[in-house]
Amino acid sequence: MFIGIDCGTQGTKAIIWQDGGILGQGYTPHSTIMEQLGQREQRPEEWFDALIASIDKAFKGIEQHKKAIKGIGISGQQHGLVLLDQNDQVIRDALLWCDTRPQAALSAFTQTHDLNLVEKLGIQVPVAFSLGKLLWVKENDPISFRRIHKMMLPHDYLNWCLTGRFTVEPGDASGTGWFDTVSKSISDELLSLIKFENELAQPDILQSQEIVGTLHPSIAERLGLNTNVIVSSGGGDNMMAAIGTGNVGSGQLTISLGTSGTLFSHSSEQVDSREHKDLNAFCSSTNGYLPLASTMNVTTANNQILNLVNGDISEFDTLLESSPIGADGLICLPFFNGARLPNVPNANGALLGITATNL
């Protein structure tokens, strides 16, 4: 019996899994800080609180199975920047993948150092990646930047909370902007250009099928689980979705529609994406590669429209059913938080084709 965790942008889900079936499930939403144009931040501590709460919800009514749990695996939203100081304290709220404010800082960095990141790392580096977030923090929050000792992705942070071990795995790490996807190693050369105040702690690089460790005794006690429960390396949400949909060999294609929308396949060799700026050639979590295209506004766009009409899902469905095919020419460009495909981080949303009869 196992626990599966997905720390997404909008919330954390937990399932209790046994022999191919789900015995219980729980969900806890996240709050997002959106006080400025393009800003999307969350408190990393809230992810861990949501993980604990979701596991408790999943076990409701089946608490007798807690001692049968053998392992925990985590899938996490990608690219979010978690920063810890030398005392292992979270320094500031995490900038999320969908925070578009770092575009100017990322462009300035590549121009100043004459960098072609896809040549150095084997992957295109858009503003969604962690590198831009780090550069933004250096420029806009220098006090926090000077305290940095560890840098983690969301799923790495949760693994660290559960076990106390600092690790990364190539799939998720390839979306940082400082991970060489060909050698599958951290680019010390690139990080040296950023000029940190403190010496950075180096994580252990694991494959996704490897074990991070076992539950910290205090966490095991809090959850009512055995202390020998193992925590797997896990990975980024897209890498885990590839495994879950059987996309681990050639000829497969997965479409994932969540806060963002992604389309990805599998390759045994790294894909040359130098001429394809919208293609991110991630490492997979099966020791291969995961060429992927992503758009930024999917279910978040639905939520924006729900807020606009001040209704719930059922009311929204009724409105959709009553609308004619083509909406009488009314078109929505859902770039409510910029765009990643097309790569226009500062794009704005719009309603086009408004008339007196279709509004």
FITI-173233 format. One line per field, with one value per residue (C-alpha): residue number from 0; residue in three letters; x, y, z. Coordinates in steps of 0.2 Angstrom, whole numbers. Layout:
<nodes>
num: [NUM, ...]
residuo: [ALA, ...]
x: [X, ...]
y: [Y, ...]
z: [Z, ...]
</nodes>
This chain:
<nodes>
num: [0, 1, 2, 3, 4, 5, 6, 7, 8, 9, 10, 11, 12, 13, 14, 15, 16, 17, 18, 19, 20, 21, 22, 23, 24, 25, 26, 27, 28, 29, 30, 31, 32, 33, 34, 35, 36, 37, 38, 39, 40, 41, 42, 43, 44, 45, 46, 47, 48, 49, 50, 51, 52, 53, 54, 55, 56, 57, 58, 59, 60, 61, 62, 63, 64, 65, 66, 67, 68, 69, 70, 71, 72, 73, 74, 75, 76, 77, 78, 79, 80, 81, 82, 83, 84, 85, 86, 87, 88, 89, 90, 91, 92, 93, 94, 95, 96, 97, 98, 99, 100, 101, 102, 103, 104, 105, 106, 107, 108, 109, 110, 111, 112, 113, 114, 115, 116, 117, 118, 119, 120, 121, 122, 123, 124, 125, 126, 127, 128, 129, 130, 131, 132, 133, 134, 135, 136, 137, 138, 139, 140, 141, 142, 143, 144, 145, 146, 147, 148, 149, 150, 151, 152, 153, 154, 155, 156, 157, 158, 159, 160, 161, 162, 163, 164, 165, 166, 167, 168, 169, 170, 171, 172, 173, 174, 175, 176, 177, 178, 179, 180, 181, 182, 183, 184, 185, 186, 187, 188, 189, 190, 191, 192, 193, 194, 195, 196, 197, 198, 199, 200, 201, 202, 203, 204, 205, 206, 207, 208, 209, 210, 211, 212, 213, 214, 215, 216, 217, 218, 219, 220, 221, 222, 223, 224, 225, 226, 227, 228, 229, 230, 231, 232, 233, 234, 235, 236, 237, 238, 239, 240, 241, 242, 243, 244, 245, 246, 247, 248, 249, 250, 251, 252, 253, 254, 255, 256, 257, 258, 259, 260, 261, 262, 263, 264, 265, 266, 267, 268, 269, 270, 271, 272, 273, 274, 275, 276, 277, 278, 279, 280, 281, 282, 283, 284, 285, 286, 287, 288, 289, 290, 291, 292, 293, 294, 295, 296, 297, 298, 299, 300, 301, 302, 303, 304, 305, 306, 307, 308, 309, 310, 311, 312, 313, 314, 315, 316, 317, 318, 319, 320, 321, 322, 323, 324, 325, 326, 327, 328, 329, 330, 331, 332, 333, 334, 335, 336, 337, 338, 339, 340, 341, 342, 343, 344, 345, 346, 347, 348, 349, 350, 351, 352, 353, 354, 355, 356, 357, 358]
residuo: [MET, PHE, ILE, GLY, ILE, ASP, CYS, GLY, THR, GLN, GLY, THR, LYS, ALA, ILE, ILE, TRP, GLN, ASP, GLY, GLY, ILE, LEU, GLY, GLN, GLY, TYR, THR, PRO, HIS, SER, THR, ILE, MET, GLU, GLN, LEU, GLY, GLN, ARG, GLU, GLN, ARG, PRO, GLU, GLU, TRP, PHE, ASP, ALA, LEU, ILE, ALA, SER, ILE, ASP, LYS, ALA, PHE, LYS, GLY, ILE, GLU, GLN, HIS, LYS, LYS, ALA, ILE, LYS, GLY, ILE, GLY, ILE, SER, GLY, GLN, GLN, HIS, GLY, LEU, VAL, LEU, LEU, ASP, GLN, ASN, ASP, GLN, VAL, ILE, ARG, ASP, ALA, LEU, LEU, TRP, CYS, ASP, THR, ARG, PRO, GLN, ALA, ALA, LEU, SER, ALA, PHE, THR, GLN, THR, HIS, ASP, LEU, ASN, LEU, VAL, GLU, LYS, LEU, GLY, ILE, GLN, VAL, PRO, VAL, ALA, PHE, SER, LEU, GLY, LYS, LEU, LEU, TRP, VAL, LYS, GLU, ASN, ASP, PRO, ILE, SER, PHE, ARG, ARG, ILE, HIS, LYS, MET, MET, LEU, PRO, HIS, ASP, TYR, LEU, ASN, TRP, CYS, LEU, THR, GLY, ARG, PHE, THR, VAL, GLU, PRO, GLY, ASP, ALA, SER, GLY, THR, GLY, TRP, PHE, ASP, THR, VAL, SER, LYS, SER, ILE, SER, ASP, GLU, LEU, LEU, SER, LEU, ILE, LYS, PHE, GLU, ASN, GLU, LEU, ALA, GLN, PRO, ASP, ILE, LEU, GLN, SER, GLN, GLU, ILE, VAL, GLY, THR, LEU, HIS, PRO, SER, ILE, ALA, GLU, ARG, LEU, GLY, LEU, ASN, THR, ASN, VAL, ILE, VAL, SER, SER, GLY, GLY, GLY, ASP, ASN, MET, MET, ALA, ALA, ILE, GLY, THR, GLY, ASN, VAL, GLY, SER, GLY, GLN, LEU, THR, ILE, SER, LEU, GLY, THR, SER, GLY, THR, LEU, PHE, SER, HIS, SER, SER, GLU, GLN, VAL, ASP, SER, ARG, GLU, HIS, LYS, ASP, LEU, ASN, ALA, PHE, CYS, SER, SER, THR, ASN, GLY, TYR, LEU, PRO, LEU, ALA, SER, THR, MET, ASN, VAL, THR, THR, ALA, ASN, ASN, GLN, ILE, LEU, ASN, LEU, VAL, ASN, GLY, ASP, ILE, SER, GLU, PHE, ASP, THR, LEU, LEU, GLU, SER, SER, PRO, ILE, GLY, ALA, ASP, GLY, LEU, ILE, CYS, LEU, PRO, PHE, PHE, ASN, GLY, ALA, ARG, LEU, PRO, ASN, VAL, PRO, ASN, ALA, ASN, GLY, ALA, LEU, LEU, GLY, ILE, THR, ALA, THR, ASN, LEU]
x: [0, 7, 3, 4, 6, 3, 8, 0, -1, -19, -18, -11, -19, -16, -21, -20, -16, -16, -15, -20, -35, -38, -44, -45, -41, -39, -37, -31, -31, -16, -17, -8, 0, -5, -2, 7, 5, 13, 16, 13, 20, 16, 22, 32, 27, 9, 13, 19, 4, -7, 2, -1, -19, -23, -15, -26, -42, -37, -36, -53, -63, -48, -36, -33, -23, -10, 3, 2, 9, 26, 31, 27, 30, 28, 24, 27, 23, 39, 51, 45, 60, 62, 76, 83, 96, 111, 99, 87, 74, 63, 69, 54, 39, 42, 41, 30, 32, 19, 27, 31, 40, 58, 58, 68, 81, 83, 85, 98, 108, 109, 114, 127, 136, 133, 125, 116, 108, 101, 119, 126, 112, 104, 87, 78, 76, 60, 55, 45, 61, 69, 84, 73, 65, 83, 89, 73, 76, 94, 88, 73, 75, 94, 93, 85, 97, 112, 105, 103, 112, 100, 89, 75, 60, 43, 44, 62, 57, 43, 55, 67, 53, 49, 66, 79, 89, 93, 91, 86, 82, 86, 68, 62, 80, 81, 68, 79, 89, 106, 105, 115, 102, 116, 128, 113, 123, 122, 131, 143, 150, 133, 129, 146, 140, 127, 139, 131, 136, 136, 143, 128, 124, 125, 110, 113, 107, 96, 86, 67, 67, 79, 75, 77, 76, 64, 51, 58, 52, 42, 33, 29, 22, 11, 4, 3, 14, 29, 46, 52, 41, 52, 51, 55, 64, 48, 48, 40, 22, 25, 38, 26, 12, 22, 25, 7, 1, 13, 23, 40, 44, 43, 27, 17, 10, 2, -9, -10, -23, -21, -16, -5, -7, 7, 10, 25, 32, 48, 65, 79, 91, 92, 82, 91, 79, 91, 80, 63, 61, 45, 51, 58, 69, 67, 75, 62, 61, 64, 82, 77, 71, 54, 52, 38, 28, 18, 5, 2, -17, -29, -39, -34, -42, -58, -57, -55, -71, -80, -76, -81, -99, -99, -105, -101, -96, -114, -120, -105, -109, -127, -121, -109, -124, -134, -121, -121, -106, -93, -101, -108, -90, -85, -66, -57, -38, -35, -18, -23, -5, 6, 9, 22, 16, 17, 32, 25, 27, 19, 4, -13, -30, -43, -61, -63, -77, -89, -106, -123, -130, -116, -111]
y: [0, 17, 36, 46, 65, 78, 96, 106, 125, 126, 113, 96, 80, 63, 46, 29, 16, -3, -16, -4, 4, 20, 17, 35, 52, 70, 88, 104, 120, 132, 151, 162, 179, 190, 208, 214, 212, 195, 190, 172, 167, 154, 149, 133, 129, 129, 115, 104, 109, 104, 88, 83, 89, 79, 63, 65, 67, 52, 41, 47, 31, 19, 24, 5, 4, 17, 4, -5, 10, 5, 21, 39, 46, 65, 73, 92, 108, 112, 127, 135, 143, 137, 146, 141, 149, 141, 137, 128, 141, 146, 163, 170, 165, 154, 162, 150, 144, 156, 171, 182, 196, 189, 191, 207, 200, 184, 193, 205, 190, 181, 197, 203, 186, 183, 166, 154, 143, 130, 127, 126, 116, 107, 115, 131, 142, 152, 164, 150, 141, 144, 153, 168, 168, 167, 182, 192, 189, 195, 211, 214, 206, 207, 204, 187, 184, 186, 173, 159, 142, 129, 130, 118, 114, 111, 92, 92, 103, 91, 77, 87, 90, 72, 65, 79, 74, 87, 79, 82, 71, 75, 76, 90, 98, 100, 114, 125, 133, 128, 109, 102, 90, 81, 77, 77, 87, 105, 118, 126, 137, 145, 147, 155, 169, 174, 177, 171, 178, 161, 144, 134, 117, 104, 91, 73, 69, 53, 44, 44, 26, 28, 31, 48, 40, 35, 46, 57, 50, 66, 66, 47, 50, 65, 54, 38, 29, 18, 26, 14, 21, 25, 41, 39, 52, 56, 70, 85, 83, 81, 68, 58, 61, 53, 37, 37, 37, 24, 37, 29, 24, 30, 33, 39, 57, 64, 79, 86, 100, 108, 125, 125, 114, 103, 91, 79, 63, 52, 51, 40, 53, 72, 82, 96, 111, 125, 130, 127, 140, 134, 116, 111, 96, 90, 75, 62, 52, 36, 40, 47, 63, 72, 85, 96, 111, 121, 134, 144, 148, 133, 129, 146, 154, 145, 151, 169, 168, 160, 175, 187, 179, 177, 159, 141, 126, 120, 138, 140, 123, 129, 145, 135, 124, 139, 147, 144, 136, 149, 161, 173, 178, 182, 177, 176, 177, 170, 177, 183, 180, 182, 168, 154, 147, 159, 165, 182, 184, 201, 197, 203, 194, 201, 198, 201, 202, 210, 216, 222, 205, 193, 201]
z: [0, -5, -4, -20, -18, -32, -27, -40, -43, -37, -23, -16, -19, -10, -14, -5, -18, -16, -30, -44, -35, -25, -7, -2, -8, -1, -8, 0, -10, -10, -9, -22, -20, -35, -29, -44, -63, -67, -49, -44, -27, -14, 3, 3, 21, 15, 2, 17, 27, 12, 10, 28, 27, 11, 18, 33, 22, 11, 27, 33, 37, 33, 47, 51, 35, 40, 46, 30, 20, 12, 3, -3, -20, -24, -41, -40, -50, -59, -59, -42, -33, -15, -6, 11, 22, 31, 45, 33, 35, 20, 16, 6, -4, -19, -36, -47, -64, -70, -62, -78, -69, -72, -91, -91, -78, -88, -105, -97, -89, -106, -115, -102, -102, -121, -116, -128, -114, -126, -132, -114, -107, -121, -117, -121, -105, -105, -91, -83, -78, -61, -67, -71, -54, -46, -56, -51, -33, -35, -43, -33, -16, -13, 6, 3, -11, 1, 12, -1, 4, -4, -19, -22, -33, -25, -25, -19, -4, 1, 0, 11, 23, 24, 25, 29, 13, 0, -18, -36, -50, -68, -75, -63, -62, -81, -79, -68, -81, -72, -76, -90, -98, -109, -95, -82, -70, -62, -72, -59, -73, -76, -57, -55, -66, -54, -39, -24, -7, 2, -4, -11, -4, -18, -19, -22, -39, -40, -53, -51, -46, -32, -14, -5, 12, 26, 35, 49, 65, 69, 53, 54, 71, 65, 51, 61, 49, 52, 52, 39, 26, 11, 1, -18, -28, -37, -50, -59, -63, -82, -79, -68, -80, -93, -83, -78, -96, -102, -111, -109, -126, -144, -153, -137, -135, -119, -117, -100, -96, -79, -73, -89, -104, -110, -125, -123, -130, -126, -134, -129, -135, -132, -145, -154, -150, -155, -169, -160, -146, -140, -138, -120, -122, -103, -96, -92, -76, -85, -90, -107, -113, -113, -128, -122, -128, -115, -114, -99, -97, -96, -81, -73, -89, -84, -67, -73, -84, -69, -59, -73, -74, -55, -56, -52, -63, -65, -70, -82, -90, -93, -101, -112, -118, -122, -132, -151, -159, -163, -150, -163, -167, -149, -146, -130, -130, -112, -109, -92, -85, -100, -112, -114, -131, -140, -129, -125, -106, -105, -116, -110, -112, -123, -129, -147, -159, -146, -154, -147, -150, -144, -127]
</nodes>
